[in-house]
Amino acid sequence: MAGIKYEIKETIGSLSENNKGWSKQLNLISWNDRNPKYDLRDWAPEHEKMGKGVTLTKDELKKLRDILNEMDL
């Protein structure tokens, strides 16, 4: 990912791992030296590669939590 700088500030948790060792993780990441945001995406074992994902502010993450809590899972 040339031109994109990121720093994982905190690994919050891993949701799953595939047979190639990639894991779907929720992390707190600073993208391009900006304020950190919550990020959910697939990562290679040493965080050297990443898949597509979604980045959320704290307020968006809270709203997602509320939506999930209302679901009958």
Secondary structure, DSSP 8 states (H G I E B T S, - for coil): -TT--EEEEEEEEEEEE-TTS-EEEEEEEEETTS--EEEEEEE-TTSSSEEEEEEE-HHHHHHHHHHHHHS--
